[in-house]
């Protein structure tokens, strides 16, 4: 297991490498745009190349991009969903450009519509992102904390979504704090073992990437 942290890309994505080595990180997670706005500025070739070279030189493990907080791929609001698809597509392309392992994102809330009601639209939107951002970078669903109708707080929901998408480029980012909030006792060995077993049953441990 590689242990890292979320580090700033202020001043350019390549600046994240030095910040990671300063704190002894073995791997990193970054934002490549403001997490609180839809605006996205593509990464220029020079900083992307500098980032990839810096990661290799520093011996850092996989880089993970995090999607912006506004993304709500399962929203019944079509305009919000369209913005979410566009944002994820841009960020997944950026992940490919800088040689990242992938992009993780919060499925967000179904806004009271119910999981079954948003299931097919969510799957279709994820497939569109993967189609429009080809490459090897993974698109990773992150388990949610379960408040406010959030999608994917239970592993069976994530498993159903991933099985329906049917892509080798999908995976899961396991957020331990979100899991705890959603009722998984990851604070004890027996609880963690049970949680991992449930994850494997519904999703498959091979899809755990971060």
PAPAKOL-999933 format. One line per 10 residues: their letters; for each residue z, y, x of N, C-alpha, C, O. Coordinates in pm, 1 decimal, decimal comma, always signed. Each point is the difference from the previous one (the first is absolute). Layout:
<lovexs>
a = Z:Y:X:Z:Y:X:Z:Y:X:Z:Y:X ~ ...
</lovexs>
This chain:
<lovexs>
xxxxxxxxxx = +0,0:-119,4:+83,5:+0,0:+119,4:-83,5:+0,0:+124,6:+87,2:+75,9:+9,6:+96,5 ~ -161,5:+85,4:-131,3:-5,6:+127,2:+70,2:+71,8:+105,5:-82,8:-19,4:+8,7:-121,3 ~ +103,0:+72,0:+187,7:+79,8:+100,9:-67,9:-54,2:+138,5:+33,1:-18,0:+33,6:+117,1 ~ -7,8:+45,6:-218,6:-53,3:+132,8:+23,6:+57,6:+101,9:-95,5:+106,4:-20,5:-58,3 ~ -178,6:+131,8:+42,8:+46,6:+108,1:-85,6:-118,4:+79,9:-50,5:-111,9:-12,0:+49,9 ~ +139,7:+94,1:-150,9:-101,6:+94,0:-46,2:+6,6:+121,0:+92,3:+106,6:+59,5:+16,3 ~ -218,5:-22,8:+44,0:-2,1:+113,8:+92,0:-101,0:+104,6:-47,0:-95,4:-30,0:-71,7 ~ +120,0:+153,4:+114,7:-82,9:+113,0:-42,2:-135,1:+1,7:+70,4:-11,4:-39,2:+116,1 ~ -91,0:+85,2:-188,1:-132,4:+21,6:+58,7:-30,0:+149,3:+10,0:-115,7:+38,8:+16,1 ~ +218,6:+45,0:-25,4:-20,2:+144,5:+9,3:-70,8:+35,1:+130,0:+39,4:-45,2:+107,5
xxxxxxxxxx = -144,8:+126,5:-118,1:-75,8:+38,1:+117,9:-114,5:-93,3:+32,5:-74,3:+24,1:+95,1 ~ +58,7:-131,0:-173,1:-106,6:-97,3:+24,3:+54,3:-140,8:+1,1:+110,5:-24,6:+48,6 ~ -188,8:-69,1:-102,7:+47,6:-137,9:-12,0:+36,3:-59,7:+135,0:+89,3:-84,4:+8,0 ~ -157,5:+127,0:+99,3:+26,4:-53,8:+133,3:+139,8:+36,1:+50,6:+52,6:-66,9:+89,0 ~ +8,5:+172,8:-145,3:+133,1:+43,2:+42,9:+107,5:-100,9:-40,3:+109,8:-0,4:+55,7 ~ -141,7:-84,1:-151,6:+98,1:-97,0:-48,1:+38,5:-101,0:+107,9:+112,1:-51,0:-0,2 ~ -203,3:+22,1:+91,4:+25,8:-102,3:+101,9:+116,9:+40,4:+88,9:+91,1:-79,8:+22,1 ~ -92,4:+202,8:+29,3:+109,0:+46,3:+85,0:+132,4:+3,6:-73,0:+103,9:-31,6:+58,0 ~ -106,5:+69,7:-184,4:+122,9:+3,9:-79,3:+56,1:-140,9:-20,5:+121,3:-20,1:-5,7 ~ -211,4:-75,6:-5,2:+44,5:-139,4:-14,4:+65,2:-50,6:+128,3:+106,8:-61,0:-4,6
xxxxxxxxxx = -170,4:+86,0:+119,0:+56,5:-48,4:+126,3:+130,5:+70,5:+32,6:+87,7:-58,8:+63,2 ~ -73,4:+184,2:-105,2:+123,5:+75,2:+25,6:+121,3:-65,7:-65,3:+111,1:+9,8:+52,0 ~ -131,4:-76,6:-165,4:+113,3:-62,0:-69,4:+4,6:-151,1:+21,4:+83,2:-68,7:-59,2 ~ -172,1:+17,4:+143,2:+1,0:-143,0:+29,6:-56,1:-86,9:-109,9:+34,6:-117,8:-9,5 ~ -121,3:+173,8:-74,3:-59,4:-78,8:-109,1:-98,8:-101,6:+55,3:-68,4:+26,0:+99,0 ~ +61,7:-140,8:-163,0:-97,2:-103,7:+36,9:-125,7:+6,5:-87,7:-104,5:-54,0:+36,3 ~ +115,6:+120,0:-151,0:-111,5:+18,2:-92,4:+31,2:+124,1:-82,0:+113,8:+46,9:+0,5 ~ -212,2:+6,9:-70,6:+23,3:+124,9:-72,7:-69,5:+2,3:-136,1:-95,8:-72,7:-26,2 ~ +149,0:+159,2:-57,5:-63,2:+32,9:-127,4:-24,1:+150,6:-0,8:+82,8:+76,5:+49,6 ~ -196,1:-33,7:-106,0:-33,6:+142,3:-0,9:-63,0:+40,3:-132,7:-54,2:-82,7:-73,3
xxxxxxxxxx = +63,1:+212,0:+45,0:-84,1:+63,5:-101,0:-114,6:+66,7:+74,7:+20,5:+52,8:+109,3 ~ -140,0:-54,1:-165,9:-111,8:+71,9:+61,5:-41,3:+120,0:-84,0:-101,4:+64,2:+27,8 ~ +180,4:-34,0:-130,9:-15,7:+123,0:-77,1:+135,0:+26,6:-64,4:+88,9:-85,1:+4,2 ~ -73,1:+201,7:-63,3:+126,8:+30,8:-65,9:+26,1:-101,1:-111,1:-87,1:-22,8:-83,9 ~ +205,2:-38,0:+81,9:+28,2:-99,3:-103,9:+22,2:+60,6:-137,7:+13,8:-72,1:-98,8 ~ -10,5:+205,9:+92,6:+32,3:+66,3:-127,2:-119,0:+73,6:-61,1:+16,4:+78,8:-93,2 ~ -134,8:-104,4:+145,6:-118,5:+66,4:-55,6:-122,6:-89,2:+7,5:-4,9:-93,5:+79,9 ~ -94,6:+122,7:-164,0:-122,1:-79,9:-4,5:-96,3:+32,8:+113,0:-85,8:-81,6:+33,4 ~ +98,7:+200,2:+26,2:-95,2:+42,3:+102,9:-2,8:-98,3:+116,5:+104,3:-44,8:+47,6 ~ -224,7:+12,0:-2,8:-16,3:-94,3:+111,0:-104,9:+53,2:+95,4:-111,2:+33,1:-41,0
xxxxxxxxxx = +146,2:-24,9:+167,8:-93,4:+43,6:+102,6:-30,2:-119,8:+90,1:+90,0:-51,7:+66,2 ~ -215,5:+7,5:-63,3:-33,9:-116,3:+83,7:+40,5:+22,1:+146,1:-3,2:+112,1:+50,8 ~ +40,7:-219,7:+13,9:+37,7:+6,7:+140,8:-127,3:+7,7:+84,0:-92,9:-78,4:-19,7 ~ +89,0:+172,2:+112,6:-114,8:+12,3:+89,0:-2,5:-117,4:+98,2:+102,2:-64,3:+23,8 ~ -218,6:+37,6:+31,9:-15,0:-115,7:+89,0:+88,0:+9,3:+124,0:+56,9:-100,4:+43,0 ~ -45,0:+220,8:+15,6:+74,6:+14,5:+125,2:+148,2:-34,5:-14,7:+50,2:-80,1:+78,9 ~ +21,7:+135,8:-175,1:+140,6:-39,2:-15,7:+18,0:-145,9:-41,3:+97,9:-63,6:+39,1 ~ -191,3:+10,1:-117,7:+8,6:-141,5:-37,5:-11,9:-88,2:+123,6:+74,1:-97,0:+15,7 ~ -168,4:+131,7:+72,1:-17,9:-74,8:+124,2:+121,2:+14,4:+89,9:+43,6:-97,0:+61,9 ~ +12,0:+219,4:-54,3:+119,5:+23,0:+82,2:+118,5:-79,6:-52,7:+80,6:-51,3:+77,7
xxxxxxxxxx = -70,3:+41,0:-210,3:+108,6:-77,7:-59,3:-12,9:-147,1:+37,4:+96,6:-62,2:+44,1 ~ -215,9:+7,1:-61,9:-20,2:-141,7:+31,0:+29,8:-28,7:+147,4:+63,4:-100,1:+33,4 ~ -109,9:+189,4:+53,8:+25,1:-18,4:+142,2:+147,0:+12,9:+33,9:+52,0:-74,9:+82,6 ~ +15,6:+170,2:-146,4:+142,1:+18,3:+25,3:+83,1:-118,5:-44,2:+94,8:-39,5:+67,8 ~ -130,6:-17,0:-181,5:+71,0:-118,2:-50,9:-15,3:-117,2:+96,5:+96,6:-70,0:+30,3 ~ -219,1:+49,8:+17,5:-23,6:-109,3:+95,7:+79,8:+21,9:+128,7:+65,1:-91,9:+49,8 ~ -70,5:+213,4:+3,3:+68,4:+30,5:+125,4:+151,1:-15,7:-12,8:+66,4:-47,0:+92,3 ~ -12,8:+86,7:-207,7:+144,3:-7,7:-21,7:+45,9:-140,0:-39,4:+119,8:-28,0:-0,9 ~ -214,2:-59,9:-31,4:+35,8:-135,8:-40,2:+67,3:-5,9:-135,9:+80,9:-89,0:-26,2 ~ -114,5:+184,3:-60,4:+60,2:-0,1:-133,3:-62,7:-108,4:-87,3:-117,2:-34,9:+14,6
xxxxxxxxxx = +198,1:-16,1:-104,4:-48,3:-100,0:-93,5:-80,3:+64,2:-111,2:-43,3:+114,3:+14,6 ~ +22,3:-183,0:-124,4:-87,5:+51,6:-105,5:+46,2:+134,3:-54,6:+119,7:+25,6:-13,0 ~ -216,3:+59,2:-18,5:+25,5:+126,1:-68,4:-19,8:-21,3:-149,5:-90,5:-72,1:-42,0 ~ +174,9:+134,7:-36,8:-12,6:-6,7:-145,5:-13,2:+141,4:-54,2:+80,2:+87,1:+33,6 ~ -179,1:-63,9:-115,7:-11,0:+126,0:-72,1:+72,4:-12,7:-133,0:+1,9:-107,2:-60,5 ~ +57,6:+217,1:+15,2:+64,4:+1,0:-131,0:-78,3:+92,0:-92,1:-32,8:+112,7:+37,2 ~ +3,1:-160,0:-156,5:-69,0:+81,5:-97,7:+86,5:+115,7:-46,8:+122,1:-2,8:+15,7 ~ -185,4:+105,2:-73,4:+75,2:+115,4:-46,4:+84,3:-36,3:-122,3:-25,7:-99,3:-68,0 ~ +127,0:+182,3:+41,9:+94,7:-28,5:-107,7:-60,1:+17,6:-138,9:+54,7:-50,9:-97,8 ~ -165,9:+121,7:+88,0:-60,0:+27,5:-130,4:-80,3:-117,4:-56,0:-30,5:-3,5:-119,2
xxxxxxxxxx = -3,1:-91,4:+204,4:-83,7:-112,9:-41,9:+67,6:-77,6:-113,0:+117,0:-37,0:+9,1 ~ -192,7:+13,8:-114,3:+48,9:-76,4:-115,6:-115,8:-84,4:-53,7:-57,6:+30,0:-104,6 ~ +25,4:-134,8:+177,8:-118,4:-80,9:-29,2:+7,4:-68,9:-135,3:-102,7:-32,1:-59,7 ~ +224,0:+9,4:+11,6:+15,2:-67,0:-128,5:+23,0:+94,1:-115,7:+36,5:-44,1:-109,0 ~ -56,8:+172,5:+130,1:+25,4:+96,7:-107,1:-102,6:-13,9:-112,4:-117,9:-23,4:+26,7 ~ +161,5:+37,7:-152,4:-95,1:+2,2:-112,1:-77,0:+132,3:-6,4:-95,7:+11,9:-76,5 ~ +136,3:+87,0:+155,5:-69,4:+128,7:+7,9:-122,5:-18,2:+90,0:+13,4:-18,4:+120,9 ~ -132,7:+23,6:-180,5:-122,4:-29,8:+74,7:-25,5:+99,2:+113,5:-48,4:-39,1:+106,2 ~ +80,3:+166,8:-127,6:-20,6:+99,2:+105,4:+91,5:-26,2:+117,9:-42,7:+7,7:+115,2 ~ +168,6:-38,7:-143,3:+95,5:-31,0:+106,3:-41,2:-127,1:+74,1:+9,8:-7,7:+122,4
xxxxxxxxxx = -55,5:-90,8:-197,5:-44,5:-124,9:+61,2:-121,3:+22,4:+89,6:-9,4:-59,0:+107,6 ~ -83,9:+144,3:-151,4:-119,5:+29,0:+79,8:+37,0:+70,7:+129,4:-54,3:-31,8:+105,9 ~ +145,8:+126,9:-113,4:+47,8:+67,0:+120,8:+67,9:-99,0:+93,6:-13,2:+9,5:+122,0 ~ +85,3:-103,7:-179,3:+70,4:-100,2:+79,3:-97,6:-90,3:+74,2:+19,6:-30,8:+117,5 ~ -123,8:-10,9:-186,3:-102,0:-84,7:+62,0:-68,2:+74,3:+114,8:-21,2:-56,4:+107,3 ~ -12,7:+182,6:-130,5:-63,7:+80,0:+104,4:+91,2:+15,6:+121,3:-44,9:-11,3:+114,1 ~ +173,5:+37,6:-139,4:+94,8:+16,4:+109,4:+16,1:-128,9:+79,8:-2,5:+2,0:+123,1 ~ +18,9:-112,3:-192,1:+15,0:-128,2:+69,2:-125,0:-34,2:+80,8:+10,0:-53,4:+110,5 ~ -125,9:+83,5:-164,8:-125,0:-26,3:+70,8:-6,5:+80,9:+129,4:-33,0:-53,8:+105,7 ~ +64,7:+183,1:-114,4:+0,7:+84,3:+118,9:+97,4:-50,0:+105,5:-31,6:-2,3:+119,0
xxxxxxxxxx = +148,2:-37,0:-162,6:+102,6:-43,2:+94,8:-29,0:-138,3:+57,6:+33,5:-27,3:+115,3 ~ -94,9:-59,4:-193,8:-35,5:-131,1:+53,4:-111,9:+14,0:+103,8:-1,1:-71,4:+100,2 ~ -92,3:+162,9:-124,3:-102,5:+29,1:+101,2:+64,5:+54,1:+127,4:-40,1:-36,3:+110,6 ~ +139,8:+122,9:-126,5:+70,4:+55,2:+116,1:+74,2:-109,8:+76,4:+3,9:+1,4:+123,0 ~ +54,4:-95,6:-195,6:+68,7:-112,1:+64,3:-97,3:-79,3:+87,0:+32,2:-39,3:+112,1 ~ -150,6:+17,1:-165,8:-102,7:-72,1:+75,6:-40,6:+81,2:+123,0:-19,3:-55,6:+108,1 ~ +6,6:+186,8:-125,1:-46,8:+87,9:+107,3:+96,5:+1,5:+118,1:-44,5:+2,0:+114,8 ~ +175,1:-2,7:-139,6:+96,3:+8,9:+110,1:+49,6:-137,6:+45,2:+90,2:-10,3:+83,2 ~ -150,2:-95,0:-139,0:+36,5:-134,5:+42,5:+133,7:-48,0:-52,8:+65,4:-83,7:+62,3 ~ -23,8:+136,8:-178,0:+128,2:-39,7:-58,8:-9,9:-136,8:-65,6:-108,1:-45,0:-37,7
xxxxxxxxxx = +222,9:-19,9:+25,0:+4,4:-127,5:-71,3:-40,4:+19,7:-145,4:-69,1:-83,5:-58,4 ~ +112,9:+194,7:+1,1:-36,8:+24,3:-138,3:+72,1:+118,4:-60,8:+68,1:+76,5:+68,3 ~ -85,3:-63,9:-198,7:+57,1:+107,4:-79,9:+90,6:-59,8:-105,7:-41,4:-88,3:-75,1 ~ +165,5:+136,3:+68,8:+87,8:-46,0:-107,3:+14,8:+111,1:-103,5:-6,0:+118,3:+33,6 ~ +25,2:-156,6:-158,6:+14,4:+98,8:-106,5:+89,3:-53,3:-110,3:+15,0:-120,9:-17,3 ~ +43,8:+213,2:-56,7:+83,8:-35,3:-113,6:-87,4:-17,8:-124,5:-75,0:+91,3:-34,7 ~ +82,4:-203,9:-32,0:-76,4:-16,0:-125,0:+36,5:+104,4:-104,8:-80,7:+30,5:-87,8 ~ +203,1:+25,2:+96,4:+48,3:+106,5:-88,8:+23,4:-50,7:-142,3:+8,8:-120,6:-23,1 ~ +1,2:+212,6:-70,6:+44,6:-33,5:-134,8:-115,3:-18,2:-98,9:-105,3:+62,7:+11,6 ~ +128,9:-150,3:-108,8:-98,5:-14,8:-107,9:+27,0:+99,8:-113,5:-67,4:-2,4:-103,0
xxxxxxxxxx = +166,2:+89,7:+123,1:+30,0:+109,2:-94,2:+24,9:-48,9:-142,5:-38,1:+65,0:-97,3 ~ +102,4:-180,1:+87,5:+35,6:-51,2:-131,1:-106,4:-83,7:-68,0:+23,2:-55,1:-107,6 ~ -140,3:+45,3:+169,6:-107,7:-78,5:-61,2:+29,0:-149,6:+6,6:-48,1:-76,7:-83,4 ~ +126,6:+35,8:+182,3:+31,2:-141,2:+17,7:-87,8:-63,3:+106,4:-115,6:+38,5:+17,5 ~ +170,8:-135,3:+52,9:-71,1:-64,5:+111,4:-129,7:-65,8:-45,1:-103,4:+14,3:+65,2 ~ +109,2:-86,1:-176,6:-119,6:-70,9:-46,5:-112,5:+96,5:-37,5:-117,7:-31,4:+18,0 ~ +153,7:+147,5:-69,7:-100,7:+97,0:-43,5:-75,9:+59,6:+117,7:-118,0:+32,7:-12,6 ~ +184,4:-18,2:+126,9:-66,6:+62,7:+114,7:-51,7:-102,7:+100,6:-57,6:+36,7:+102,4 ~ +78,1:-163,9:-131,3:-33,7:-104,8:+96,6:-147,8:+2,8:+39,0:-32,3:+11,0:+118,3 ~ -55,9:-20,7:-214,2:-144,0:-4,6:+30,1:-50,7:+129,7:+64,1:-75,1:-6,5:+97,4
xxxxxxxxxx = +113,9:+125,0:-149,1:-43,7:+122,6:+66,2:+49,4:+10,0:+144,7:-73,7:+44,7:+87,8 ~ +197,5:-85,8:-63,3:+54,4:+4,1:+136,3:-82,7:-87,3:+93,4:-37,1:+42,7:+109,3 ~ +8,9:-163,8:-152,3:-78,2:-93,4:+81,4:-138,4:+57,1:+28,7:-47,8:-6,8:+113,2 ~ -16,3:+62,6:-214,8:-134,2:+57,8:+17,6:+2,9:+116,4:+98,3:-91,6:+15,3:+80,8 ~ +194,8:+65,9:-87,0:+10,9:+115,1:+89,9:+22,2:-43,5:+144,4:-59,1:+57,0:+91,7 ~ +142,0:-155,5:-71,3:+22,7:-50,8:+136,2:-129,5:-60,0:+56,6:-32,1:+19,6:+117,1 ~ -40,7:-92,0:-200,4:-127,7:-56,3:+45,6:-97,6:+111,1:+39,9:-74,1:-14,5:+97,2 ~ +73,9:+124,3:-171,4:-89,0:+111,6:+31,5:+36,3:+61,9:+135,0:-88,1:+30,9:+80,3 ~ +217,0:-13,1:-55,9:+44,7:+54,4:+129,3:-49,0:-88,8:+113,7:-53,9:+50,0:+98,7 ~ +71,8:-179,0:-111,3:-41,2:-93,6:+104,6:-151,3:+2,0:+20,9:-47,9:-9,6:+113,0
xxxxxxxxxx = -26,4:+22,1:-222,2:-145,9:+4,5:+9,1:-47,6:+127,3:+69,9:-92,4:-3,2:+81,3 ~ +157,4:+116,1:-114,6:-44,4:+129,7:+51,7:+54,6:+31,5:+139,1:-42,5:+96,8:+63,1 ~ +136,2:-178,0:-15,5:+55,5:+18,8:+134,5:-5,3:-133,1:+74,1:+103,6:-62,5:+22,8 ~ -223,8:+19,0:+15,0:-14,9:-130,0:+64,7:+61,3:-1,8:+140,3:+22,4:+104,4:+61,3 ~ +3,7:-224,6:-13,0:+56,5:-14,9:+134,0:+100,0:-113,1:+4,3:-7,2:-94,1:-79,1 ~ +100,4:+103,7:+171,8:+99,4:-104,8:+18,9:+141,4:+43,8:-36,7:+88,8:-84,2:-12,8 ~ -66,5:+213,7:-4,2:+134,1:+50,0:-30,6:+46,6:-52,9:-135,8:-77,7:-7,7:-95,1 ~ +204,8:-28,3:+88,3:+58,3:-52,4:-123,1:+39,1:+112,4:-95,5:+40,4:+108,2:+42,5 ~ -52,9:-135,6:-170,8:+55,5:+84,9:-104,6:+124,8:-72,4:-49,4:-9,3:-106,8:-60,6 ~ +126,1:+165,4:+86,8:+126,3:-68,7:-24,6:+76,2:+60,5:-117,8:+29,4:+119,6:-1,8
xxxxxxxxxx = +1,4:-202,3:-94,4:+85,7:+42,0:-109,8:+144,9:-4,7:+47,0:+43,1:-97,8:+61,1 ~ +30,5:+202,5:-89,4:+141,4:+5,6:+37,0:+85,0:-23,3:-124,1:-22,2:+62,7:-103,6 ~ +118,5:-151,9:+113,9:+87,7:-25,7:-113,9:+77,9:+126,5:-36,5:+40,2:+76,8:+87,4 ~ -19,9:-56,6:-215,7:+65,4:+121,5:-47,7:+146,0:-26,2:-34,2:+45,6:-114,3:-4,8 ~ +27,0:+225,1:-18,9:+142,7:-10,3:-29,4:+28,9:-32,3:-146,1:+112,5:-35,7:-34,9 ~ -214,1:+48,3:-50,3:+14,8:-47,1:-136,4:+38,8:+102,5:-104,4:+14,9:-34,6:-117,2 ~ +1,9:+161,0:+156,6:+37,8:+101,1:-98,2:-123,1:+59,0:-69,1:-109,0:+2,9:+57,1 ~ +127,8:+43,6:-179,3:-104,1:+73,9:-70,0:-129,5:-75,2:-23,6:-107,8:+59,1:+6,1 ~ +116,6:-187,8:-32,9:-120,9:-77,6:-26,3:-84,0:-25,5:+123,2:-120,1:-25,1:-10,8 ~ +181,5:+31,2:+127,5:-76,6:-20,5:+122,2:-53,6:-142,8:+10,0:+67,9:-96,9:-33,9
xxxxxxxxxx = -191,2:+87,9:+81,5:-70,7:-127,5:+11,5:+37,3:-68,8:+130,2:+10,9:+65,0:+103,9 ~ +8,8:-195,9:-108,9:+18,0:-76,1:+122,4:+141,1:-2,0:+55,3:+17,8:-21,7:+119,9 ~ +82,8:+43,6:-202,4:+137,3:-11,5:+48,7:+40,6:-147,3:+11,2:+91,2:-34,9:+74,9 ~ -159,0:-49,0:-149,1:+24,7:-144,1:+7,6:-119,0:-67,5:+68,6:-115,3:+37,0:-22,0 ~ +145,1:-134,6:+103,8:-104,0:-64,2:+80,3:-104,8:-70,1:-85,6:-115,4:-12,8:+40,9 ~ +155,2:-32,5:-159,5:-99,9:-67,3:-84,4:-108,5:+97,8:-44,3:-115,9:-39,0:-13,8 ~ +151,9:+166,3:-8,7:-101,2:+99,3:-36,9:-97,4:+24,7:+115,2:-121,4:+2,8:-20,2 ~ +175,2:+15,0:+140,7:-86,6:+19,5:+116,3:-91,2:-120,7:+20,5:-118,5:+14,7:+29,7 ~ +174,7:-133,2:-45,8:-77,9:-122,1:+17,7:-113,8:-10,1:-100,2:-111,4:-38,2:+35,8 ~ +138,5:+72,0:-160,1:-104,6:-4,3:-103,4:-112,3:+97,9:+32,0:-117,7:-32,6:-15,7
xxxxxxxxxx = +153,6:+151,8:+60,3:-100,4:+100,6:+32,5:-86,8:-44,0:+117,5:-122,4:+12,2:-4,4 ~ +185,5:-62,7:+108,2:-74,0:-40,6:+119,4:-92,0:-118,1:-28,8:-112,9:-5,3:+48,9 ~ +161,3:-88,0:-127,7:-83,6:-115,5:-35,8:-121,9:+44,0:-80,6:-108,0:-57,1:+14,6 ~ +124,8:+157,6:-98,8:-110,6:+48,7:-82,3:-101,0:+79,4:+83,5:-120,2:-7,3:-25,6 ~ +167,4:+82,8:+124,6:-91,3:+76,9:+86,1:-87,7:-93,2:+82,6:-118,8:+25,4:+19,3 ~ +179,6:-134,6:+29,7:-71,1:-102,8:+75,8:-75,9:+56,8:+121,4:-121,6:-14,6:+11,7 ~ +196,4:+78,9:+76,8:-61,4:+53,2:+121,9:+83,3:-39,1:+120,4:+122,8:+6,9:-5,5 ~ -187,8:-48,6:+116,1:+74,6:-30,3:+122,8:+53,6:+125,1:+67,7:+71,8:-9,8:+99,5 ~ -105,7:+128,2:-152,2:+46,5:+124,4:+59,8:+118,7:+60,9:-74,3:+36,9:+114,5:+25,9 ~ +22,5:-189,5:-117,3:+121,4:+47,9:-65,7:+120,9:-71,4:+57,7:-8,9:-115,6:+41,6
xxxxxxxxxx = +121,6:+184,8:-39,2:+123,1:-54,6:+53,2:+116,7:+76,7:-61,2:-18,0:+79,6:-92,2 ~ +138,3:-104,6:+144,7:+120,5:+62,7:-54,0:+82,6:+63,3:+110,9:+16,7:-56,2:+108,1 ~ +34,4:+175,0:-138,4:+102,3:+64,6:+82,3:+132,5:-19,9:-74,1:+15,1:+47,2:-112,7 ~ +79,1:-115,3:+173,6:+128,4:-34,9:-61,7:+101,1:+108,1:+35,6:+48,5:+6,1:+112,9 ~ -17,0:+79,6:-210,4:+98,2:+105,8:+18,8:+137,6:-54,8:-38,3:+24,8:-29,9:-116,8 ~ +64,8:+16,6:+215,6:+129,5:-63,8:-26,5:+89,0:+85,8:-90,7:+74,2:-53,5:-82,3 ~ -81,3:+185,8:+97,0:+81,9:+86,3:-85,8:-46,9:-10,0:-145,4:+81,3:-7,6:-92,1 ~ -213,9:+7,6:+73,1:-53,6:-14,7:-135,3:+39,3:-135,5:-58,8:+34,0:-9,9:-117,9 ~ -39,0:-93,6:+200,9:+36,6:-133,0:-48,0:+146,2:-3,1:-44,4:+33,1:-57,9:-103,5 ~ +53,2:+120,2:+182,2:+142,9:+5,6:-34,6:+19,2:+72,2:-133,3:+74,4:-46,8:-86,2
xxxxxxxxxx = -141,3:+160,7:+69,5:+11,7:+77,2:-124,0:-52,2:-78,1:-120,3:+46,6:+18,8:-112,4 ~ -143,6:-106,6:+137,1:-60,0:-78,5:-108,4:+77,6:-128,2:-29,6:-39,4:-77,5:-87,0 ~ +149,9:+54,8:+159,3:+85,3:-114,0:-30,9:-5,6:-116,7:+96,1:+64,0:-102,4:-23,7 ~ -139,3:+115,5:+132,1:-5,0:-106,5:+100,3:+111,0:+24,5:+102,4:+5,2:+105,7:+62,9 ~ +82,8:-203,7:-46,8:+112,6:+16,0:+93,1:-45,0:-30,8:+142,5:+18,5:-111,1:+49,7 ~ -77,5:+210,4:+14,8:-49,5:-18,5:+136,7:+106,7:+35,7:+103,6:-27,8:+2,5:+119,9 ~ +150,5:+25,2:-166,7:+107,2:+41,3:+91,0:+82,0:-116,9:+53,5:+84,4:+18,8:+87,7 ~ -107,9:-138,1:-138,9:+69,8:-118,7:+51,3:-104,1:-103,9:+40,9:-113,1:+1,7:-48,4 ~ +152,2:-91,5:+137,3:-95,6:-101,2:+46,2:-48,4:-86,5:-115,8:-119,7:-25,8:-13,0 ~ +212,9:-18,9:-71,4:-40,9:-84,8:-111,7:-88,9:+76,8:-97,5:-97,1:-54,5:-52,4
xxxxxxxxxx = +130,8:+181,6:+28,3:-80,6:+81,5:-89,8:-137,5:+27,5:+55,7:-99,3:-2,6:-72,7 ~ +93,6:+29,4:+203,9:-129,7:+23,9:+63,7:-84,4:-126,8:-2,8:-119,9:+4,8:-27,5 ~ +183,2:-118,1:+56,3:-73,2:-127,3:-4,5:-58,1:-24,7:-138,9:-114,6:-42,9:-13,8 ~ +195,1:+70,5:-89,1:-46,0:-20,3:-137,5:-114,1:+96,6:-33,7:-95,4:-36,6:-68,6 ~ +106,6:+160,7:+118,1:-104,1:+100,3:-26,0:-131,2:-39,3:+65,8:-106,8:+11,7:-60,0 ~ +115,9:-58,7:+184,8:-119,7:-42,1:+72,6:-63,3:-122,0:-68,0:-122,3:-11,2:-8,0 ~ +206,0:-78,3:-39,9:-51,7:-117,4:-70,7:-72,7:+40,9:-127,2:-103,7:-57,2:-33,8 ~ +158,1:+156,9:-37,4:-64,0:+48,4:-121,4:-131,8:+71,1:+33,0:-98,7:-13,0:-72,3 ~ +99,3:+87,6:+181,7:-121,8:+65,6:+47,6:-108,1:-104,1:+29,6:-115,5:+15,9:-39,3 ~ +154,4:-121,2:+108,3:-95,6:-104,4:+37,0:-53,2:-72,4:-123,3:-117,5:-36,5:-5,8
xxxxxxxxxx = +204,0:+16,3:-91,5:-40,5:-69,6:-121,8:-105,6:+78,6:-77,1:-99,0:-57,3:-45,5 ~ +119,2:+186,9:+30,9:-87,1:+80,4:-85,6:-115,6:+66,7:+73,2:-104,4:+26,3:-59,5 ~ +122,8:+1,3:+189,3:-100,9:+73,4:+75,3:-59,3:-84,0:+112,8:-121,7:-4,3:+18,1 ~ +207,7:-61,7:+56,5:-41,7:-75,3:+117,2:+41,5:+74,9:+125,5:-39,7:+114,8:+19,7 ~ +118,5:-177,9:+64,4:+56,1:+68,2:+116,2:-110,2:+47,1:+96,2:+21,0:+92,5:+78,5 ~ -137,6:-156,3:-85,3:-109,7:+41,3:+86,4:-53,2:+138,9:-31,7:-70,1:+59,7:+81,7 ~ +102,7:-7,6:-199,6:-45,6:+133,5:-37,8:+101,0:+108,2:+35,6:-24,0:+118,0:-25,9 ~ +137,3:-157,1:+85,4:+98,2:+97,6:+47,0:-46,8:+56,1:+134,3:+1,1:-69,9:+101,3 ~ -42,4:+197,7:-101,8:-57,3:+59,7:+120,6:+85,2:+111,0:+58,3:-17,2:+36,9:+116,2 ~ +108,0:+16,1:-194,6:+85,0:+109,6:+50,1:+128,6:+3,5:-79,6:+86,0:+84,5:+25,3
</lovexs>
